[in-house]
C-alpha cells in the first residue's frame, strides 16, 4: 500500500521562475507508490482540465534505487482560461449554426477540456466529417492571459460511398448492397440538405429501392434520426425512428470519457532519465457494454432498413 507522506503547500509557481500558476508537490512511498503516483497525476490533470487550466506540467523524482520505493510528484498548472471565440475551418457544405448546436462548450465559458471532447464526439456523430480529436483544435492565447480562442479544423468526408454486406445473424436476410450519397449543400435547419443522404439498396434478388435518411443531429434530435422510403411502410419508418433514437440514447448513457495517456519525465539521483513514466488511464466503466450494445443496435437498424 502506498502512502502520501507529504503535501507541499500550494504556492504561486511564479516564485520558482515559472509562469503565473500553481505548484503542488506530493510524495509517495511503498510497493504501490508508482500506481498511486499515476492515479494522483491523472486525477490532477482531469481536475485541471475541468477548471480551464490549459497548462498542466508534471514530473516525477525517484529517491534511491532500493525498497521501499520513494517517489515525489510535482504538478504545475497555469491560470484558468475562458473561451474567447470558437471558430470552424474546412467546412464547406454545412452551416456554422449546425456545428455550434453540437458544442457542449460556449464562448465566455470556462474552457472545460472534458466537455470539449464531448463536443467533438457530437460533431463526429453528424457523419459529415472525418473523426475529430483534440489534436484538430488550435488554441490561441489572448493578451489578457486568461482567454483563449479555439479553431476546430474539419475535413469533410467523400460525398459518395458504397457497401456490400452479408447476413450477420440467422434470419436477417441475404446479401445486401447499398450505394449512397449525401445531398448537395442547401438550406438551413431541418432543410439543410447536406445532413441527408440518399441510398439505393438491394437485398438479395428483391427489387432495388431508394431511402432518404437523416442521422441523429445533435441539437436537432427530434427533427433527425429518420428514414423515408416508398418501399417502407409507415410502421417500419416509425420503428426506425424509435430504434435510432434509442440507440443514440443508450450510446450517450454508456459512453465514458476516454483520456489520453500521460507521459511524465523522470529524474533519479538528480539526472533526467531517458524513458518517461507513462500513466495509462483506466478504461471507462462498462466500456465493453457500450461497444457491444452499439454494434448490436447498428445490426438491428441495418436489418430494419433493408
C-alpha positions in Angstrom: 0.0 0.0 0.0 1.3 3.4 -0.9 1.2 6.4 1.4 1.3 10.1 0.6 3.9 11.2 3.1 3.8 15.0 2.4 1.8 17.5 0.6 3.6 20.7 -0.2 2.0 24.0 0.4 0.3 25.1 -2.8 2.0 28.3 -3.8 2.3 30.6 -6.9 4.7 29.0 -9.4 6.0 32.4 -10.4 8.1 32.4 -7.3 10.1 29.4 -8.8 10.6 31.2 -12.1 7.6 29.5 -13.8 4.8 31.5 -15.5 1.9 32.5 -13.3 0.2 29.4 -11.9 0.2 27.0 -9.0 2.7 24.3 -7.9 1.7 21.2 -6.0 4.1 18.5 -4.6 3.1 15.1 -3.3 5.4 12.3 -2.1 4.5 8.5 -2.1 6.3 5.5 -0.7 5.7 1.8 -0.6 5.4 -1.1 -3.0 2.5 0.5 -4.9 3.9 4.0 -4.9 4.1 4.2 -8.7 0.5 3.2 -9.2 -0.6 5.8 -6.6 1.5 8.4 -8.2 -0.2 7.8 -11.6 -3.6 7.9 -10.1 -2.8 11.2 -8.4 -1.4 12.7 -11.6 -4.3 11.6 -13.8 -6.8 12.9 -11.3 -4.9 16.2 -11.1 -4.9 16.5 -14.8 -8.6 15.8 -15.1 -9.4 18.4 -12.4 -7.1 21.0 -14.1 -8.8 20.4 -17.5 -12.3 20.8 -16.0 -11.3 24.1 -14.4 -9.8 25.6 -17.6 -6.2 25.1 -16.8 -4.7 24.6 -20.2 -1.1 24.3 -19.0 -0.5 21.2 -16.9 3.1 20.1 -16.4 4.1 17.1 -14.2 7.4 15.4 -13.3 8.4 12.6 -11.0 11.5 12.2 -8.9 12.6 8.8 -7.6 14.8 8.8 -4.5 17.3 6.0 -4.3 17.2 2.6 -6.0 16.2 0.3 -3.2 12.9 -0.6 -1.5 10.5 0.8 -0.5 10.0 3.0 -3.5 10.1 6.7 -2.7 8.8 9.0 -5.4 7.7 12.6 -5.5 5.3 14.1 -7.9 5.4 17.8 -8.8 2.5 19.3 -10.7 2.3 22.8 -12.1 -1.0 24.3 -13.5 -1.3 27.6 -15.3 -4.0 30.1 -14.9 -7.6 29.0 -15.7 -8.8 30.1 -19.1 -12.2 31.1 -20.5 -13.2 30.6 -24.2 -13.0 33.7 -26.3 -14.1 32.8 -29.8 -15.0 29.4 -31.3 -14.1 29.2 -35.0 -14.6 26.4 -37.5 -12.4 25.8 -40.6 -12.6 23.4 -43.5 -16.4 23.0 -43.7 -18.0 23.9 -47.0 -21.3 22.1 -47.1 -22.6 22.5 -43.5 -23.7 25.6 -41.7 -21.9 27.1 -38.6 -25.2 27.1 -36.7 -25.4 23.3 -37.0 -21.9 22.8 -35.7 -22.5 25.3 -32.8 -25.6 23.4 -31.7 -23.4 20.3 -31.3 -21.0 22.0 -29.0 -21.1 21.4 -25.2 -18.9 24.5 -24.5 -19.7 28.0 -25.5 -18.0 31.4 -25.8 -17.2 33.0 -22.5 -17.5 29.6 -20.7 -14.6 28.1 -18.7 -12.6 26.0 -21.1 -13.5 22.6 -19.9 -11.5 20.1 -21.9 -13.8 17.2 -21.0 -16.8 19.0 -22.4 -14.7 19.9 -25.4 -14.0 16.2 -26.1 -17.8 15.5 -25.8 -18.4 18.4 -28.3 -16.1 16.8 -30.8 -17.8 13.4 -30.3 -21.2 15.1 -31.1 -19.8 16.6 -34.3 -18.4 13.2 -35.2 -22.0 11.8 -34.8 -23.2 14.0 -37.6 -21.3 11.8 -40.0 -20.2 14.5 -42.4 -16.6 14.9 -41.3 -13.6 12.7 -40.6 -13.3 11.8 -36.9 -12.1 14.8 -34.8 -9.7 14.7 -31.8 -8.2 17.3 -29.6 -5.3 17.4 -32.0 -7.6 19.1 -34.5 -8.1 22.1 -32.3 -5.7 25.1 -32.4 -5.6 27.3 -29.3 -4.6 30.9 -29.4 -3.9 32.6 -26.1 -5.1 36.2 -25.9 -3.1 39.0 -24.4 -5.1 39.1 -21.2 -3.6 35.7 -20.2 -6.9 34.1 -19.2 -8.8 33.9 -22.5 -8.2 31.6 -25.5 -9.7 31.4 -29.0 -10.4 27.9 -30.4 -10.3 26.9 -34.1 -11.6 23.5 -34.9 -10.2 22.2 -38.2 -12.7 19.9 -40.1 -12.2 17.5 -43.0 -15.3 16.6 -44.9 -15.8 13.0 -45.9 -16.4 11.9 -49.5 -20.0 12.6 -50.7 -20.5 9.2 -52.2 -19.8 5.7 -50.8 -20.9 2.1 -51.3 -21.1 -1.0 -49.2 -21.8 -4.7 -49.6 -22.7 -6.9 -46.6 -23.8 -10.5 -46.0 -26.1 -11.9 -43.3 -24.7 -11.2 -39.8 -27.2 -13.2 -37.7 -29.6 -16.0 -38.7 -32.8 -14.8 -40.1 -31.6 -11.3 -41.0 -31.6 -12.0 -44.7 -29.4 -12.5 -47.8 -26.6 -10.4 -49.4 -27.2 -6.7 -49.3 -25.7 -3.8 -51.3 -26.0 -0.1 -50.9 -24.9 2.9 -53.0 -25.2 6.2 -51.0 -24.6 9.9 -51.5 -25.0 13.0 -49.4 -27.2 15.7 -50.8 -25.5 19.0 -52.0 -25.3 21.9 -49.6 -28.5 23.9 -49.5 -30.9 25.3 -46.9 -30.8 25.6 -43.1 -32.2 23.8 -40.0 -34.2 20.7 -40.9 -33.9 21.7 -44.6 -30.1 21.6 -44.5 -29.7 19.1 -47.4 -26.1 18.1 -46.7 -27.2 16.4 -43.4 -29.3 14.0 -45.5 -28.1 11.1 -47.7 -30.0 9.1 -50.2 -29.1 5.4 -50.9 -30.0 2.8 -53.5 -30.4 -0.5 -51.7 -30.7 -4.1 -52.9 -31.5 -7.0 -50.7 -30.9 -10.4 -52.3 -32.9 -10.7 -55.5 -35.6 -8.2 -54.4 -36.3 -5.0 -56.4 -34.0 -2.1 -55.6 -35.4 0.7 -53.6 -34.4 4.2 -52.5 -34.1 5.5 -48.9 -33.7 9.2 -47.8 -32.2 9.2 -44.4 -31.1 11.8 -41.8 -29.0 10.6 -38.9 -29.4 12.0 -35.4 -28.1 15.6 -35.5 -27.0 16.9 -32.0 -29.2 19.9 -31.2 -31.9 18.8 -33.6 -32.7 15.3 -32.2 -36.4 15.4 -32.7 -36.1 16.5 -36.3 -33.5 13.9 -37.3 -32.8 10.2 -37.0 -35.5 9.2 -39.5 -35.6 7.3 -42.9 -38.2 7.8 -45.6 -38.8 5.4 -48.5 -41.8 4.4 -50.7 -40.7 0.8 -50.1 -41.2 1.1 -46.3 -44.5 1.1 -44.5 -45.3 4.0 -42.1 -44.9 1.5 -39.2 -41.4 0.5 -40.4 -40.3 4.1 -40.7 -41.7 4.9 -37.2 -39.9 1.9 -35.8 -36.7 3.0 -37.4 -37.1 6.5 -35.9 -37.7 5.0 -32.4 -34.8 2.5 -32.6 -32.4 5.1 -34.0 -33.1 7.4 -31.0 -33.0 4.5 -28.6 -29.5 3.5 -29.9 -28.4 7.1 -29.6 -29.6 7.4 -26.1 -28.0 4.1 -25.0 -24.7 5.2 -26.6 -24.8 8.5 -24.7 -25.5 6.9 -21.4 -22.8 4.2 -21.7 -20.2 6.4 -23.3 -17.4 7.2 -20.9 -14.8 9.9 -21.3 -11.6 8.5 -22.8 -8.4 10.2 -21.5 -5.1 10.1 -23.2 -2.1 8.5 -21.5 0.2 10.9 -19.6 3.9 10.8 -20.2 5.8 12.2 -17.2 9.6 12.9 -17.3 11.5 11.1 -14.5 14.6 12.2 -12.6 16.7 9.9 -10.4 19.7 10.9 -8.4 19.5 14.3 -10.0 19.6 13.0 -13.5 16.9 13.0 -16.1 16.1 9.5 -17.3 15.8 8.6 -21.0 12.4 6.9 -20.6 9.4 8.8 -19.2 6.9 7.3 -16.8 3.7 6.6 -18.9 0.5 6.7 -16.8 -2.4 4.9 -18.7 -5.9 5.9 -17.6 -8.3 3.1 -16.7 -11.0 2.3 -19.3 -14.4 3.9 -18.6 -16.9 1.9 -16.6 -18.9 -0.5 -18.8 -16.9 0.3 -21.9 -17.3 -3.3 -23.2 -21.1 -3.0 -22.7 -21.1 0.3 -24.7 -19.3 -1.3 -27.6 -21.4 -4.4 -27.7 -24.7 -2.5 -27.4 -23.7 -0.1 -30.2 -22.8 -2.9 -32.5 -26.0 -4.9 -31.8 -28.2 -1.8 -32.4 -26.4 -1.0 -35.7 -27.0 -4.5 -36.9 -30.7 -4.2 -35.9 -31.1 -0.9 -37.7 -29.4 -2.2 -40.8 -31.8 -5.2 -40.9 -34.8 -2.9 -40.4 -33.9 -0.6 -43.4 -33.0 -3.5 -45.7 
